Every structure is written in C-alpha cells, then in structure tokens.
C-alpha cells in the first residue's frame, strides 16, 4: 500500500510514465477490437514491430547525417515519432494494396514483414550504440523517461483516435461485418477501411513510441480476447476490453514499481494471467 | 408492363473485362417477384453484383427506374456468411438497415430504432432480437436479416440464396412470409436461388442461367414441358 500511496502522491517522479501506460492500456483495446473481429491479429503483431523499425531508422538518422550527439538528442523524439508513424502507415498502405489484389497468403506476408522488420532494426542499430540502447529500452518496454511533451502527444493522439472511433463507429462496424450490405447502402467501403487502418496505424505508432512494441501488441490483443469471453453485445465488449486494458496497465505499473521489474513485461504477463484465469473460470462455470 | 425498376440492356457480365455471361436483356418491373435461377457457378452472384451496381458490366447498360435514380436495395445475404466472432444482438444487426439514411458522425434516432422494432415484429423476429445473432438458428437469422432489409425502406428486396443452411420447414415459412410482404406491401422482390420448386411456387418472372445462356420469362412461359425438357436435356448433355 505504501507503493500505491507513493504512486498517487503529487511529487511522484514517474507520474508521466503511469499516465502514459494507462492511456495506452485504455486506447489499444479500442482498435484491437477491430483487429480481432476482422481476424487481423497477425497485423497486430507485425505493425508494432514495423513501427519500432521506423523508430530504429529515425534514431540512426542523425548518425547517418553526421549530426552531433546533442543535436540528435534534442530532436530524437520528433524523429522517432515521424519514423514510427511513417513506417506504420506505409506498411498498412502496402499490406492493404496487396490484400486488395487478393493474391498469395496474407498471413505469409505479415509473417515476412514481422521478421524482416525485426532483423532490419537490429542491423540498422548494430553500428550505432547510442541509438541501439534507446531502441532496446523501447523493445523491453522500459517506460521511465516520459516528458510532458511526450505525454501530451500521446494523450492528444489517443483522444483523437477515440473521438474518430466514436463518431464513425457505425460505418466502421458495417464495413467490417457486412461489406456487401455497406456497398448497397452507398457506403464507400475502401474509404472506411482506410479510416480504420489509419486509426489502427496511429494508435500503434503512438503506443510503440510510448511503451514499446511488446506492450502495444499485448494491449491490442489480450484485453480484447479476455472481454470477448464475456461479451453479450458490442458496446459492452468494447467498454470491458478498454477497462481491462487500462486497469491492468495501472496494476502492472504498481507491481513493477513495487518489485523493481521492467514495466512492459510485467504488464503483459499480468494481462496474460487475467486472460488465463478468465478463460479457465468461464470453462469451469460453463460446465 | 408496370414501371421498370431496373432494365438490363444487352449486358455482358464478368470479371477483369472477361465476360462469363452475355446477351442479357431484361426488365425488373416495380412490384414484381423475379427469381434468378441457376446451379452453382452459372454466374448468379456475378449477375446480382452487377444488378446491385457493385460491379460494372463488361458491356451493355444497367438503367435504374424511369429517372435513372438508383433504387434502395434491401439486401438479404446468406445467414451462413457472417463471422460468429461479432458479439452483436439481432437488434444490432437489424439496426444496420438504417445506416444508409443516417450519415457519418450521426446515430439512429429513437424513431429509427422504433421503426427497426416494427420491422423485427413484422418478420416475427422480435422474440429473439435481443439474443446474440451468432447463436440463433439459420431460420431465425434469416428473419433478422429480412427485418434489416426492410429497415432500409427498400424499393427492391434482394434475397441472395436466403434458404442456404435453413431447414425445410423454415425455408417454407420464410418464402411464404416473403410472398406475403411482396403482396401486402407491393414490394419488388428479387430472389437468387438454385431451388426450382421454390421458384415455381413463388416467383412471377424467372431469369434462368444455364451453361452460359440466359433465358427469361414468366413461370407459365418457362415451366412448360417443352422448355423444361430443353433445359434438362441441356443439363444432361
């Protein structure tokens, strides 16, 4: 309880980290719902990795351009955000175009994108020790140094995603559930697909930049699967998934701070444990 | 003939510029009950997509109404095609029928929701409308989907093999119901099926796709012993 009091105290040094972690925990399941319902879970694995490759490129850029360390550090966050968002959106565009042509295996493409993105990140950073350290922190989910600007950027972007999802929920649901019906009602199916992918891409890139690919993927998927076990309607499903993500991320932070564990893996193991217990509980009750 | 709702003029249909059926000229009149009949792979779905304006014809023209205004389609797909992952109630699914009238960033009003309840009542689906859609029987799902189509306030009710995966009793009941709303509401109905007895009993006009040919006419014109023998001879050959 002492740790909890410390986290809630006004002078808590890692306050921004808690806020960011909880924001990502609440927001990721909101787009994760569409990844699960549209059976695009592999996309949820590949995108955070591709996004972190964007970060790796961005962190390497100052070295390639011959900039000084100070100058590079000043612009590191902006560069990383641009790299993360740019790579994520470009990947979504390419994968969507290939999907539209309908040739080959979508899973195969996503698997290839995942493994190549990971390898490329390692290659890019192998000759850049400063960038490598930053990227490894990101990969491990070390949510420690989050500035007010980073927090504001995360909150703003995720609030934007939330508003868009709320406003266009019926169109996004309709094109996901019944594309032919959507087309007969005069809805532009490609446009609404693009809007959905844009929101997924933006959420993933902001989440990866704030908390790393491990937690981003964990929160995109696991709270959604847990909520799905109990969902009786769509509204309840989305709200429960988001609450599970937000609450788990806070509890994960608390445990990690209490026991001096890395936050990212703690969060993911915790929501994994919640899912396992919920799954087992439902099976036992359902007998 | 009454006012034409859709006119197909020397149409060739297919994919990527390759025609799979050609020489299609027919009119779907307002208030008619038309069936597109044919075995799997004869081009029924391609013709339907072209009729609905979802796919451009290879050649020829599709004309809508007298003034060229595209009609509102009340589309009823096969109940089997829906992913059971979606935790939607029957009401949630039926409510989608109003989405064509409710623009982006707006939500169905109380009046629209009440209208959807009326449609569910009309299709005798109100009893199970609050249950999870994926857990309903094939016949129950079809009633929800017909309610959804009625909620669009359609000019044309389009049923794409609605009895696939539905048992015989439910099939009979569904088609009786569709015939009833066709008569009572003077609703134009387009039914896509491979079920010949159903067509014979309920449809007025038939579009029969067979071995790359299209024959159209009334039940009396096509279901004569001579025509039937011709069609089945073709099938055997």
Interface residues (C-beta under 8 A of the other chain):
Chain A: X36 X37 X39 X167 X168 X170 X171 X173 X174 X177 X178 X180 X181 X182 X183 X184 X185 X186 X187 X228 X231 X232 X233 X234 X236 X237
Chain B: X52 X54 X73 X75 X77 X82 X83 X85 X86 X87 X88 X89 X92 X93 X96 X99 X100 X102 X104 X105 X107 X108 X132 X148 X152 X158
